[in-house]
Amino acid sequence: MTSHTLTETTPATAFDLRRAVRAVLATPADTAATVARVGLGLLLFPHGAQHALGWFGGYGFRGTHAWMTGTLGFPSAAAALAIAVELLGALALLAGVGGRLAALGMIGLMLGAISTHATNGFFMNWFGALTSGAEGFEYHLMTIVLALVVVVRGSGALSIDRVLVRDRG
């Protein structure tokens, strides 16, 4: 019996984790992707900080979790995951690490948010002008579109993703 390395004995069709990670993180030095990523992170960080940390007048993790489970009816684990994704995903976007995954997480969050705002109509309720007093889902759709840029193009220039996948040899 001879000793073989993993690459020598693994069929060409087998899942290659290194190649998959590289494909997820690979990103061109694209300024537009950078603007989309950083803009998305800056827009979502305050909201995540409200929900997770209680900053900017938010209720913090415990209060937000209670609202999501009690008022919205989310399962406890889903509410905790949503709060974590809001904060950690925004930070990941700002740093440009795992940008595609963070953006996918944000898309999932925004789809969930649309499901809770759909009955309020399309438009935001700037200055309380709408009679319903509740927000529509226009912001959530714009966030999804911006996140799609990051999913398609990656984290862009000035990102940790670019550093992690650059050729080393």
C-alpha positions, -999 to +999 in steps of 0.1 A: +000+000+000+015+034-010+010+067+006-008+093-015-017+129-008-053+139-008-050+156-042-035+125-058-064+102-046-093+127-049-112+124-082-113+155-103-150+158-097-147+158-059-156+189-040-125+211-035-130+234-006-100+256-014-113+262-049-148+269-037-136+294-011-115+311-038-145+313-061-166+329-034-139+354-024-125+362-058-132+398-069-118+422-094-104+456-084-139+470-093-146+505-079-183+501-085-184+469-064-165+487-037-189+516-036-219+491-035-203+471-007-192+500+015-225+519+009-245+488+018-224+483+050-227+519+060-265+519+054-270+486+073-246+490+102-267+516+122-297+494+119-278+463+130-262+483+159-297+494+170-310+458+171-279+441+185-263+467+207-290+492+215-271+520+198-289+549+180-320+546+201-324+509+195-336+482+220-306+460+219-305+423+214-329+413+241-355+439+232-353+433+195-354+395+200-385+398+221-402+420+195-392+397+167-405+366+185-435+381+203-448+406+178-436+393+145-438+356+154-403+346+143-389+315+158-363+323+185-333+310+165-344+328+133-347+361+153-312+357+168-297+348+134-314+379+118-300+402+145-265+387+142-266+389+104-276+426+105-246+435+126-220+411+116-230+412+079-227+450+079-192+448+095-181+421+070-193+443+041-174+473+055-142+453+058-148+435+025-144+400+040-169+374+027-187+401+008-208+378-014-219+358+016-227+389+037-246+403+008-266+371+004-274+373+041-286+408+037-308+398+008-324+371+030-330+396+058-346+421+034-369+394+019-380+387+055-385+424+062-405+427+030-428+400+043-435+420+074-439+454+055-458+443+024-492+451+038-480+487+044-476+493+006-445+502-014-434+537-002-414+547+028-432+569+053-410+599+052-420+624+078-451+604+088-470+615+057-488+582+051-520+577+070-510+541+080-480+554+099-460+523+088-432+519+064-435+502+030-409+480+014-392+504-011-360+506+011-358+468+013-360+465-025-332+491-029-311+472-004-316+439-023-305+456-056-274+470-040-266+436-024-270+419-057-242+441-071-219+426-044-231+391-050-224+393-087-192+414-086-177+405-052-162+429-027-142+449-052-111+469-046-097+476-011-112+445+003-099+417+025-113+393+000-088+405-026-059+401-002-071+365+008-072+352-028-043+370-045-018+347-060+010+339-036+035+322-059 
